[in-house]
Amino acid sequence: MEKSKVLIVGGTGYLGKRLVKASLALGHETYLLHRKEIGVDIEKVQTLLSFKEQGGHLVHGSFNDHQSLVNAVKLVDVVICAISGVHIRSHQILLQLKLVDAIKEAGNVKRFLPSEFGTDPARMENAMEPGRVTFDDKMVVRRAIEEAGIPFTYVSANCFAGYFLGGLCQPGYIVPSWDHVTLLGDANAKAIYVDEDDIAMYTIKTIDDPRTLNKTLYLRPPKNILSQREVVQTWEKLIGKELKKSSISKEEFIGIIKEQAYEEQVGLTHYYHVCYEGCLVNFEIGVDGEEASKLYPEVKYTTVDDYLKRYL
Ligand SMILES: NC(=O)c1ccc[n+]([C@@H]2O[C@H](COP(=O)([O-])OP(=O)(O)OC[C@H]3O[C@@H](n4cnc5c(N)ncnc54)[C@H](OP(=O)(O)O)[C@@H]3O)[C@@H](O)[C@H]2O)c1
């Protein structure tokens, strides 16, 4: 089967870069949106040029120019969007509605993967304010996709390893501590951690796979389903010493959330749902979903143990 041509929107981003890398590695003709608004952002321009050197094609366009998006979309079979959605960095999820309009008008796209890559927003209807904005906005985009009749795959990637493992599940930390760790509650709720390069690889693997058409792809690499306590133990084994521990109760954590700035509150409520409520693992994947490590056993995913070794 001929491999789909892919357009990656947000290709200079934290996840976007990895999607481009995986798409090129798997032999897809890969297009990247070069937004005119990035102007003289030298880092982004150099990133785009380096992808061009590796065989990617740059397409000029802008979210403020509908026709440019239609033209870009017409070049490919599959569109993947990795636009920003982390409030402490930037949150532009609803801009994707413009992309949905362009895909609808172009009419040629066989599959669209919107910027999701986290907790399944369809399961977060009871999420806390203000963090629920992430899930609500992603659901607005889903509804627009489905109303437009655009074929889709939603990727529920669970926890980016860089944030969650890097900080031993402690909000505000992305490097593991060597002396002390704060446990969230009893620290026994399981979460799922996935190396961002693996997220990208599973995502590209799925774009031509009929089994995931109009479904959610959940990333649940079995060895990476661990509680915070187990993550800490893995780290302690690597460093050969036990960390001092304190813990924050659910009530204290909610109190702390309320004292923070809005952007911080959004992120903290996500930690709350993941680490206190176990929202990533408290459901079975139903008929509308598939699990990535089962579909693509050939992907040798990075285990928590291996991921943590990079901090030694
Ligand atoms: N599960 C998790 O733990 C987790 C963690 C982090 C992120 N995520 C999710 O992953 C997805 C990607 O997040 P990320 O952190 O990789 O994003 P990011 O690096 O913050 O941004 C990605 C890209 O979005 C584009 N962008 C930013 N502002 C824009 C604007 N005003 N107009 C148009 N494009 C704009 C830029 O791409 P260009 O300049 O190249 O166009 C940027 O490089 C989001 O859906 C996020 O919610 C999940």
The ligand as a Tripos MOL2 file, in Angstrom:
@<TRIPOS>MOLECULE
LIG
   48    52     1     0     0
SMALL
NO_CHARGES

@<TRIPOS>ATOM
      1 N1         -0.3550   14.3690   27.8800 N.am      1 LIG1
      2 C1          0.5290   15.2480   28.2510 C.2       1 LIG1
      3 O1          1.2160   15.0670   29.2720 O.2       1 LIG1
      4 C2          0.7580   16.4630   27.4000 C.ar      1 LIG1
      5 C3          1.8160   17.3140   27.6950 C.ar      1 LIG1
      6 C4          2.0490   18.3820   26.8560 C.ar      1 LIG1
      7 C5          1.2240   18.6000   25.7520 C.ar      1 LIG1
      8 N2          0.1940   17.7570   25.5010 N.ar      1 LIG1
      9 C6         -0.6840   17.9990   24.3210 C.3       1 LIG1
     10 O2          0.1150   17.8720   23.1570 O.3       1 LIG1
     11 C7         -0.3100   18.8150   22.1650 C.3       1 LIG1
     12 C8          0.8910   19.6270   21.6780 C.3       1 LIG1
     13 O3          1.4370   20.3580   22.7600 O.3       1 LIG1
     14 P1          2.9400   20.9030   22.7480 P.3       1 LIG1
     15 O4          3.3110   21.1650   24.1710 O.co2     1 LIG1
     16 O5          3.7870   20.0130   21.9200 O.co2     1 LIG1
     17 O6          2.7500   22.2940   22.0070 O.3       1 LIG1
     18 P2          3.7820   23.5190   21.9040 P.3       1 LIG1
     19 O7          5.1570   23.0070   21.7310 O.co2     1 LIG1
     20 O8          3.5340   24.4650   23.0350 O.co2     1 LIG1
     21 O9          3.2750   24.2420   20.5760 O.3       1 LIG1
     22 C9          3.1150   23.5100   19.3710 C.3       1 LIG1
     23 C10         3.0040   24.4050   18.2060 C.3       1 LIG1
     24 O10         1.7720   25.1010   18.1790 O.3       1 LIG1
     25 C11         1.8970   26.1290   17.2080 C.3       1 LIG1
     26 N3          1.3310   27.3710   17.7280 N.ar      1 LIG1
     27 C12         1.5700   27.9580   18.9150 C.ar      1 LIG1
     28 N4          0.9080   29.1260   18.9920 N.ar      1 LIG1
     29 C13         0.2320   29.2700   17.8540 C.ar      1 LIG1
     30 C14        -0.6190   30.2680   17.3240 C.ar      1 LIG1
     31 N5         -0.9240   31.3730   18.0150 N.pl3     1 LIG1
     32 N6         -1.1240   30.1040   16.1080 N.ar      1 LIG1
     33 C15        -0.8240   28.9890   15.3830 C.ar      1 LIG1
     34 N7         -0.0080   28.0200   15.8190 N.ar      1 LIG1
     35 C16         0.5160   28.1700   17.0330 C.ar      1 LIG1
     36 C17         3.3870   26.3210   16.9360 C.3       1 LIG1
     37 O11         3.7050   25.6510   15.7200 O.3       1 LIG1
     38 P3          4.3100   26.3520   14.4180 P.3       1 LIG1
     39 O12         4.9310   27.6210   14.8500 O.co2     1 LIG1
     40 O13         5.2610   25.3280   13.8940 O.co2     1 LIG1
     41 O14         3.1490   26.5560   13.5090 O.co2     1 LIG1
     42 C18         4.0040   25.5510   18.0870 C.3       1 LIG1
     43 O15         5.3020   25.1080   17.8070 O.3       1 LIG1
     44 C19        -1.4300   19.6350   22.8200 C.3       1 LIG1
     45 O16        -2.6770   19.1190   22.4230 O.3       1 LIG1
     46 C20        -1.2270   19.4110   24.2940 C.3       1 LIG1
     47 O17        -2.4250   19.5200   25.0460 O.3       1 LIG1
     48 C21        -0.0570   16.6940   26.3000 C.ar      1 LIG1
@<TRIPOS>BOND
     1     1     2 1
     2     2     3 2
     3     2     4 1
     4     4     5 ar
     5     4    48 ar
     6     5     6 ar
     7     6     7 ar
     8     7     8 ar
     9     8     9 1
    10     8    48 ar
    11     9    10 1
    12     9    46 1
    13    10    11 1
    14    11    12 1
    15    11    44 1
    16    12    13 1
    17    13    14 1
    18    14    15 2
    19    14    16 1
    20    14    17 1
    21    17    18 1
    22    18    19 2
    23    18    20 1
    24    18    21 1
    25    21    22 1
    26    22    23 1
    27    23    24 1
    28    23    42 1
    29    24    25 1
    30    25    26 1
    31    25    36 1
    32    26    27 ar
    33    26    35 ar
    34    27    28 ar
    35    28    29 ar
    36    29    30 ar
    37    29    35 ar
    38    30    31 1
    39    30    32 ar
    40    32    33 ar
    41    33    34 ar
    42    34    35 ar
    43    36    37 1
    44    36    42 1
    45    37    38 1
    46    38    39 2
    47    38    40 1
    48    38    41 1
    49    42    43 1
    50    44    45 1
    51    44    46 1
    52    46    47 1
@<TRIPOS>SUBSTRUCTURE
     1 LIG1         1 GROUP 0 **** ****
